[in-house]
């Protein structure tokens, strides 16, 4: 009697694409349009901007060239260094003020109110974005004008008049008008994602509210908090409206310096140098912030 050969247990080769391949094609299909959009409307203009830094202006006309004169002039100019330092530190100050001022509101929205109240307050934080940013700045300008609401209240009390317009304080106020609602929203989402079990465990171990915030909530929400502060810095660093209409353009920020270079002799190459320096600065700051946000977590893993 012959021995029966067992049937092979090896499955036939798959004819249907694997899930991984299907997922890759699906991701490519949906990821290609944003990538093409970024390439067409960010990378290409950025490359043109960098190329323009080497051009020259002859008889008030932009001329393709390959000179480093624009870089040498801008980097050696004291007005550029002063504007750079002024813009950088105002942006840092704005990020710090916005982060600190937003935290109590974000903490309240994340832990102290009902879900219905939280949704309503988040909606109210979004409402300012229904109007354009220049309109909000104009409203702030009227608010702090010599005959505005603030001085109308303070002068009879013997405190005013309060000089905010055409000062660095006015610029920071304008930056906060732009950034503070966004920082509150980002911090609220970051705090709401902290596991409640960690907070309850801290309370069970005898930690008070402040200690729980310092040792549990802030470290757990570190990434979101850093992202919120970074957004505030980025928005303030490149803003043109607030320093123009609330700060009085003196001293000028980098965005105002770009406009001044274009207005004075149509000098687009020098303005492009300032713009490239701003982009490089923002990239460095974002890389540093990413390192702060994720560095220690990777070290613990």
C-alpha positions as CSV (number, residue, x, y, z in Angstrom):
1,X,0.0,0.0,0.0
2,X,1.5,3.2,-1.1
3,X,2.1,6.1,1.4
4,X,-0.2,9.1,0.9
5,X,1.7,12.3,0.3
6,X,0.3,15.1,2.5
7,X,-1.0,18.1,0.8
8,X,1.2,21.1,0.9
9,X,0.3,23.6,3.7
10,X,1.9,26.5,1.8
11,X,-0.8,28.9,0.7
12,X,-0.9,29.9,-2.9
13,X,0.8,33.1,-3.9
14,X,-1.4,36.1,-3.1
15,X,-3.0,37.7,-6.0
16,X,-4.6,40.5,-4.0
17,X,-2.3,43.4,-3.1
18,X,-1.3,43.4,0.6
19,X,-2.9,45.8,3.0
20,X,0.5,47.5,3.4
21,X,0.8,48.2,-0.3
22,X,-2.8,49.3,-0.5
23,X,-2.2,51.7,2.4
24,X,0.9,53.1,0.9
25,X,-0.9,53.8,-2.4
26,X,-3.8,55.3,-0.4
27,X,-1.4,57.6,1.5
28,X,0.4,58.6,-1.7
29,X,-2.9,59.4,-3.4
30,X,-4.0,61.7,-0.6
31,X,-0.6,63.0,0.2
32,X,0.4,64.0,-3.3
33,X,-1.9,67.0,-3.7
34,X,-0.6,68.8,-0.5
35,X,3.0,67.9,-1.4
36,X,2.5,69.4,-4.9
37,X,0.8,72.4,-3.4
38,X,3.7,73.0,-1.0
39,X,6.2,72.6,-3.8
40,X,4.4,75.0,-6.1
41,X,3.6,77.7,-3.7
42,X,6.3,77.4,-1.0
43,X,9.4,75.7,-2.3
44,X,9.5,77.4,-5.7
45,X,8.8,80.9,-4.3
46,X,11.4,80.2,-1.6
47,X,14.0,79.3,-4.2
48,X,13.2,82.4,-6.2
49,X,13.5,84.5,-3.0
50,X,16.9,83.0,-2.3
51,X,18.0,83.6,-5.9
52,X,16.9,87.2,-5.7
53,X,19.3,87.9,-2.8
54,X,22.1,87.7,-5.4
55,X,20.5,90.1,-7.9
56,X,21.2,93.8,-8.1
57,X,19.2,97.0,-8.8
58,X,20.4,99.2,-11.6
59,X,18.6,102.4,-12.4
60,X,15.8,101.3,-10.1
61,X,15.4,98.1,-12.1
62,X,15.8,94.6,-10.8
63,X,18.6,92.9,-12.7
64,X,19.6,89.2,-12.5
65,X,23.1,88.9,-11.1
66,X,25.4,86.8,-8.9
67,X,26.7,89.2,-6.3
68,X,27.1,89.0,-2.6
69,X,26.9,92.7,-2.1
70,X,23.4,92.6,-0.7
71,X,24.3,90.0,1.9
72,X,27.4,92.0,2.9
73,X,25.5,95.3,3.1
74,X,22.6,93.9,5.2
75,X,24.7,91.7,7.6
76,X,27.1,94.6,8.3
77,X,24.3,97.3,8.7
78,X,23.7,98.4,12.2
79,X,20.0,99.1,11.5
80,X,19.5,95.4,10.5
81,X,21.2,94.1,13.7
82,X,19.2,96.5,15.8
83,X,15.9,95.5,14.1
84,X,16.8,91.8,14.4
85,X,17.5,91.9,18.1
86,X,14.4,94.1,18.7
87,X,12.1,91.8,16.7
88,X,13.6,88.6,18.3
89,X,13.2,89.7,21.9
90,X,9.8,91.2,21.4
91,X,8.7,87.9,19.9
92,X,10.2,86.0,22.8
93,X,8.5,88.3,25.3
94,X,5.2,87.9,23.5
95,X,5.5,84.1,23.6
96,X,6.3,84.1,27.3
97,X,3.5,86.5,28.2
98,X,1.0,84.6,26.0
99,X,2.0,81.2,27.4
100,X,1.8,82.4,31.1
101,X,-1.4,84.4,30.6
102,X,-3.1,81.6,28.7
103,X,-2.4,78.8,31.1
104,X,-5.0,79.7,33.8
105,X,-7.7,80.0,31.2
106,X,-6.6,76.8,29.5
107,X,-6.5,75.0,32.9
108,X,-10.0,76.2,33.7
109,X,-11.4,75.1,30.4
110,X,-9.7,71.7,30.5
111,X,-10.6,70.7,34.1
112,X,-13.0,73.1,35.8
113,X,-16.0,73.6,33.5
114,X,-18.6,71.3,32.1
115,X,-18.2,70.0,28.5
116,X,-21.0,72.3,27.3
117,X,-19.3,75.4,28.8
118,X,-16.0,74.3,27.4
119,X,-17.4,74.1,23.9
120,X,-19.1,77.5,24.2
121,X,-15.8,79.1,25.5
122,X,-13.8,77.5,22.7
123,X,-16.3,78.9,20.2
124,X,-15.9,82.4,21.8
125,X,-12.1,82.0,21.4
126,X,-12.6,81.3,17.7
127,X,-15.0,84.2,17.2
128,X,-12.2,86.9,16.9
129,X,-10.8,85.0,13.9
130,X,-14.1,85.7,12.1
131,X,-12.9,89.3,11.6
132,X,-9.6,90.1,9.8
133,X,-6.6,90.8,11.8
134,X,-6.1,94.4,10.7
135,X,-9.7,95.2,11.8
136,X,-8.9,93.9,15.3
137,X,-5.7,96.0,15.4
138,X,-7.6,99.1,14.3
139,X,-10.1,98.4,17.2
140,X,-7.2,98.0,19.6
141,X,-5.7,101.3,18.3
142,X,-9.0,103.1,19.1
143,X,-9.2,101.3,22.4
144,X,-5.8,102.7,23.6
145,X,-6.0,106.1,21.9
146,X,-5.8,109.3,24.0
147,X,-9.6,109.6,23.8
148,X,-10.2,105.8,24.0
149,X,-11.9,103.8,26.6
150,X,-8.8,103.1,28.7
151,X,-7.8,106.7,29.1
152,X,-11.4,107.9,29.4
153,X,-11.6,105.7,32.5
154,X,-8.1,106.3,33.9
155,X,-7.8,110.0,33.5
156,X,-10.6,110.9,35.9
157,X,-9.0,108.6,38.4
158,X,-5.7,110.5,38.2
159,X,-3.9,107.5,36.7
160,X,-3.7,108.4,33.0
161,X,-3.3,109.3,30.3
162,X,-1.7,105.9,29.5
163,X,0.7,106.0,26.6
164,X,0.5,102.7,24.8
165,X,0.4,103.6,21.1
166,X,3.7,104.2,19.2
167,X,5.7,102.3,21.9
168,X,7.1,98.8,22.2
169,X,4.3,98.1,24.6
170,X,1.8,98.8,21.9
171,X,3.6,96.3,19.6
172,X,3.4,93.6,22.2
173,X,-0.3,94.3,22.8
174,X,-0.9,93.9,19.1
175,X,1.1,90.6,19.1
176,X,-1.1,89.4,22.0
177,X,-4.2,90.3,20.1
178,X,-3.0,88.0,17.4
179,X,-1.6,85.1,19.4
180,X,-3.4,84.8,22.8
181,X,-6.6,83.2,21.6
182,X,-4.6,80.6,19.6
183,X,-2.3,79.9,22.6
184,X,-5.3,79.4,24.8
185,X,-6.9,76.9,22.4
186,X,-3.7,74.9,21.9
187,X,-3.0,74.8,25.6
188,X,-6.6,73.7,26.3
189,X,-6.3,70.8,23.9
190,X,-2.9,69.8,25.4
191,X,-4.1,69.9,29.0
192,X,-7.3,68.0,28.1
193,X,-5.3,65.1,26.7
194,X,-3.4,64.6,30.0
195,X,-4.6,61.2,31.4
196,X,-6.9,61.9,34.4
197,X,-5.6,58.8,36.1
198,X,-2.2,60.5,36.5
199,X,-3.8,63.5,38.1
200,X,-5.9,61.3,40.4
201,X,-2.8,59.3,41.4
202,X,-1.0,62.5,42.3
203,X,-3.9,63.6,44.5
204,X,-4.0,60.2,46.1
205,X,-0.3,60.5,47.0
206,X,-1.0,63.8,48.7
207,X,0.1,66.3,46.1
208,X,-1.6,69.6,46.3
209,X,-3.0,71.5,43.3
210,X,0.2,73.5,42.5
211,X,2.5,70.5,42.9
212,X,0.2,68.4,40.7
213,X,0.3,71.1,38.0
214,X,4.1,71.4,38.3
215,X,5.0,67.8,38.5
216,X,2.3,66.0,36.5
217,X,0.2,68.2,34.3
218,X,2.9,70.5,32.8
219,X,5.4,67.6,32.1
220,X,2.6,65.5,30.5
221,X,1.4,68.4,28.4
222,X,4.9,69.6,27.6
223,X,4.7,69.1,23.9
224,X,1.5,71.0,23.4
225,X,2.6,73.8,25.7
226,X,5.8,74.2,23.7
227,X,4.0,74.1,20.4
228,X,1.6,76.8,21.6
229,X,4.5,79.1,22.7
230,X,6.3,78.4,19.4
231,X,3.3,79.4,17.4
232,X,3.1,82.7,19.3
233,X,6.8,83.4,18.6
234,X,6.4,82.6,14.9
235,X,3.3,84.7,14.4
236,X,4.9,87.7,16.3
237,X,8.2,87.4,14.6
238,X,6.8,87.9,11.1
239,X,3.9,90.3,11.9
240,X,3.8,93.6,10.1
241,X,0.4,95.1,11.2
242,X,0.9,95.5,15.0
243,X,4.3,97.2,14.9
244,X,3.1,99.5,12.2
245,X,-0.2,100.7,13.6
246,X,0.4,100.2,17.4
247,X,4.1,100.4,17.7
248,X,4.6,103.4,15.4
249,X,7.2,101.7,13.3
250,X,10.0,103.1,15.6
251,X,12.2,101.2,16.2
252,X,11.4,99.1,13.1
253,X,10.9,95.4,13.2
254,X,12.2,93.1,10.5
255,X,8.9,93.1,8.6
256,X,8.9,96.9,8.5
257,X,12.5,96.8,7.4
258,X,11.6,94.7,4.4
259,X,8.9,97.2,3.4
260,X,11.3,100.1,3.9
261,X,13.9,98.4,1.6
262,X,11.3,97.9,-1.1
263,X,10.1,101.5,-0.8
264,X,13.6,103.0,-0.9
265,X,14.8,102.5,-4.4
266,X,12.8,99.3,-5.1
267,X,15.6,97.3,-3.5
268,X,14.0,93.9,-3.6
269,X,17.3,92.0,-3.3
270,X,18.1,93.6,0.1
271,X,14.6,93.0,1.2
272,X,15.0,89.3,0.2
273,X,18.1,89.0,2.3
274,X,16.1,90.2,5.4
275,X,13.3,87.8,4.5
276,X,15.7,84.8,4.2
277,X,17.3,85.7,7.5
278,X,13.8,85.7,9.1
279,X,13.0,82.3,7.6
280,X,16.3,80.8,8.8
281,X,15.7,82.2,12.3
282,X,12.3,80.6,12.4
283,X,13.6,77.3,11.2
284,X,16.3,77.3,13.9
285,X,13.8,78.3,16.6
286,X,11.4,75.5,15.5
287,X,14.2,72.9,15.5
288,X,15.2,74.0,19.0
289,X,11.7,73.9,20.3
290,X,11.1,70.4,18.7
291,X,14.2,69.3,20.5
292,X,12.9,70.6,23.8
293,X,9.5,69.1,23.3
294,X,10.7,65.6,22.3
295,X,14.2,65.3,23.6
296,X,13.7,64.2,27.2
297,X,10.8,61.8,26.2
298,X,13.2,60.0,23.8
299,X,15.8,59.9,26.5
300,X,13.4,58.1,28.9
301,X,12.3,55.6,26.4
